[in-house]
């Protein structure tokens, strides 16, 4: 590692990596989840716009299906995107973790803060994106947007046969629990180290940083940053877009 002093997070450029290589099985057969449309526009384009809307983000890297980089590049070219933001498409891997690593590998050296965002969260508000970036700029190594839970949560013993009754083993204190969203924000060196060190499959990048023994902090998330995974979520997302068009002209 170089002995040169690293610039402070507040002095470095911000890039976003959007892994969009998944198939989206829970939404049923058809196009990959990220290419399903909301109001006639693919979810991926909504997600790209959401990240590019941040005044901090100057590069968005989209990690495409391994054999679909050209298609995704054509998709981006076909939609009007902010001119002040650069866009790059790279082929992804077989897992989300591998795809994020390939996106990190494509980052130019001047980017010291990295956001990782789910393409399936197409409606995240720009204030949430900015809040994550600002927490990293203030010195946090890893930041997640999160919401308190509305429901009581039960820990259960999973049933051997799906659908069978499951014994409840504990009721965690809801006040200490949060539902985590994206974009998750990172000091680049920390995230790269996590991807080089943690080999087991994980559900989010922040948990990889946790496994390094480093602190992850939570900032307020937003109810509109929900993940579109089921057909009902598509209906809700369309309703959010319709309300935005009425109130914001978006």
N, C-alpha and C positions, 0 to 999 in steps of 0.2 A: 504494500500500500504506500502511496506517495506520502512524503513528509511535509508536503505543502499544506498550509492551513486550509481547511474546508471553509467555503463561504457560509455565512449564517443562512438559515432557511429563508429569512426575510429578503435576502439578496438574490435568491435563486429563482429560475424560471419554473413554471408549473405545467406539467403534462398530465393528461388523463389517458388511461388504458381501459378500453371497453372490450372485454372478452365476449365474443358473439359467435362462438363456434358450436354451441350446443344445439340439440335437435328439438328440445321442448316437448318431450313425450307426453306430459300431462295435459297439454293443450290438444292432443290428438294428432292424427296423421296429417301430413301436408308439409308446408314450408317450415324451415327452422323457426323457432319461436321469435327470434330477433327480426325476422322478415314478415311476421304477421302484421297486418295493417290496423292502425287506429285512425279513424276519420280519413281513410284512404292513403295514409302515409305509414310506411313500415315503422315498427316500434324502434328499430335501431336508429332511424333518422331522428325521431323524437328524442332519444337518449343522447345522440350526438349534439343536437341543438341545446339540450339542457346543460351539458357540460361546457359547450362553447359559449354559452351565454354568460358564464362567469368572467368578470373582468380580469381574473388572475390566470385563467387557462389559455395558453398560447399554442398548445399542440394537443391534438386528440389522435390517439392510435387505436384503430379498430382491428381487433384480432378476429379474422374471418375463419369459417370452416376450412380445413386443410386444402380442399379442392375448390373453394369458392371465393378466393381472394379477388379474382378478376370481376366476378359478379358483384361483390360488395363495393369494389372500387367504382364500377359503373353506376351503382346505386347512389353513391355519394356524389358522383359527378352530375347525376341527373337532378339533384335537389340543390336549392339555393342555400348555401352555408355561409357563415360569417367570413368575410374576406380577411379579417385581422387574425384569424386562427388558421394554423396549418393542420392538415389532415394526412394521415398515413394509414395504409392498410397492409397488414402482414398476415400470412397464413398461420393458423393456430395448430394446436396439438389435439391429442385424444382426450385430455382432461382439462378442466378449468385451470387447475394449477399450472399445467404445462403451457397453456395458452397465455396466461398472465406472464409467465417467465419469458416467453417468446416476445411479448409486447415490451417487456423491460429491456430485453436484448437490443431492441430497435431504437431505444431512447438515445438521442444525442447527449453529449456530456454536460451541456449547460443546464440540463433539467435536474434540479436537486430535490423537488417535491413531486410526488406521484400520487395521483388519484386512481383508484381502481373502482370501476362502476359497472353494475349489472345492466346489460342491454334490456333486460326484462323489467327495469324500473324506469320507464320512459318519461315519467311526469315529475321527476324530482325538481322542486323549485330552486331557482338560482340562489336564493338566500341560504339554503341548506348547503349547497356546494361551496359558497363563499365561507360559511361558518367553519366547515371542515378545513379548508385551506388556511384560514386565519389561525386556527388552533395549531397547525403544524408550523406556520410562520412564527408563532409565539414560542415554539420550542418543543412541542410534543413530538415524539417519534412516530406515533401511530394514533389515528383518530377515527372513531366510528360515530356516525349519526344514529341516534337510538330514541325509541319511544317507550314510555311506561306501558305496562300491560293492563289492558282493561279486564281481562278474564283471570279468574283464579286458575293457577297452574297445578297440575298433579304429576308427580313422578310415578310411573307404573312399571310393573314387571311385564315386558312385552309378551304377548300371547304367542304360543308356538304355532297356532293356526290363525292367520289373519281373520279378523272379525269376531274371534272369541273374546269373552270378557277378560279384562286385564286387572289383576290386583293392584290397588293403589298402595304405594310404599311410603310416600311422603308428600307433604304440601309445602313447597318452598314459600318463603316470605316474598309476596309479590312486590313489596316496596323496594326490594333489592334487585329485581329482575328488569331487564330491558329487551325490547325487540330491536335487533340491529339491522340497519339499512346500509345502503351505499349512496354516494361514493364514500369509500374509506380512503383516508389520506395518510401518506407516509413520507418520512425522510427517506430519500431514495437509497442511500447506503444501507439503511436498516432493512428495507424491504428486499433489496437484492441479497443481503446476507441471509435473510429468512428463507428465501427461495433456494439458496445454495445449501442450506443446513437442514431444513425440515423436509423429509422425504415421504412421510405418510400423507395420504389424501385427506384434505381438510375442506371445510365448507366455506371458509372465508380467509382472506389474507391476514386479518388482524390476529386470528388464532395462531397463525404461524409466528408472528412477532411475540405473542404471549409465550410460546414454547421456547423462545430464546431467553425468557426470564425478564423481558422488558415490559414497561408499563404501557398499556393501551388506555386512552381516555375516551369518554363518550361526550358528545355534544348533542344538543336537541335535534332530533330528526323532524320529519313532517309526515302527516297522514297521507299526503298525495304521493309520497315516494314508495308506495307499496309495490310489491313484486307481482307481475302478471304471470301467473302459472296455470290458472284454470279458466275455462270459458266464462265463468261469472266475473272474473277479474277484468276480462275484456269489456264487459258491459259497464262495469264501474269506471274503467278508464275512459270509455266513450262519454260517460256522463260528466266526468271531470273536464274533459276537453270542451264539451258543449257549454258548461258553466263558464269556463275561461273565455270562450268566444263571446259570450254575452257580457261579461264583466270587464274583460281586458282587450277584447278585439283580437285575441290570439287564435 
